[in-house]
């Protein structure tokens, strides 16, 4: 292990890390919004919208992110639509993540006890109050483990961004290996930076799950 090489590579990895995190967080934000909206449509079976949401979920859950990125980045320009690599990255990640988040949120909505909704209505709550003060918080609590798992999954999926020439962590590692053949050092830094990105999310997710479990079950 050549520590001088590692030190010289650090600035490039830091820049790539920032790009990867930024793109990943924007993609996850899009995924959460899409997931909540689609879960709402599917759970309440809103005519027309529930069918569209169901098709979207099945389509994007059953195709790899790499294929989706290729279609957006290389396919859409054939129709005259050109999208920069970074935007392509977080849009593709958001679309993929939205399909997984939708199922997570929907399972949470489906698991809310009818007794709770009936009790809230009996107390005089309106349907809007029922949704925002009873159903939504309970559904989020129930789906928290799935949401955390999906966030970690999506952050790991950023490793395929290099396929569309986005200067992320994986692209940087492959580029440096191809130029200087310092494979061990390049891969070591790749593992370190992915660990720096994912471990805090994993630990925060575990704390969130424990807090939710304590709130729900008192243990």
Secondary structure as the mmCIF struct_conf table of DSSP 4:
data_model
#
loop_
_struct_conf.conf_type_id
_struct_conf.id
_struct_conf.beg_label_comp_id
_struct_conf.beg_label_asym_id
_struct_conf.beg_label_seq_id
_struct_conf.end_label_comp_id
_struct_conf.end_label_asym_id
_struct_conf.end_label_seq_id
HELX_RH_AL_P HELX_RH_AL_P1 UNK A 3 UNK A 43
TURN_TY1_P TURN_TY1_P1 UNK A 44 UNK A 45
TURN_TY1_P TURN_TY1_P2 UNK A 47 UNK A 48
HELX_RH_AL_P HELX_RH_AL_P2 UNK A 49 UNK A 61
TURN_TY1_P TURN_TY1_P3 UNK A 62 UNK A 62
BEND BEND1 UNK A 63 UNK A 63
HELX_RH_AL_P HELX_RH_AL_P3 UNK A 65 UNK A 70
HELX_RH_PI_P HELX_RH_PI_P1 UNK A 71 UNK A 75
HELX_RH_3T_P HELX_RH_3T_P1 UNK A 76 UNK A 79
TURN_TY1_P TURN_TY1_P4 UNK A 80 UNK A 80
HELX_RH_AL_P HELX_RH_AL_P4 UNK A 85 UNK A 111
BEND BEND2 UNK A 112 UNK A 112
HELX_RH_AL_P HELX_RH_AL_P5 UNK A 114 UNK A 122
TURN_TY1_P TURN_TY1_P5 UNK A 123 UNK A 124
HELX_RH_AL_P HELX_RH_AL_P6 UNK A 127 UNK A 130
HELX_RH_PI_P HELX_RH_PI_P2 UNK A 131 UNK A 135
HELX_RH_AL_P HELX_RH_AL_P7 UNK A 136 UNK A 157
HELX_RH_3T_P HELX_RH_3T_P2 UNK A 158 UNK A 164
TURN_TY1_P TURN_TY1_P6 UNK A 165 UNK A 165
HELX_RH_AL_P HELX_RH_AL_P8 UNK A 169 UNK A 180
HELX_RH_AL_P HELX_RH_AL_P9 UNK A 183 UNK A 217
#
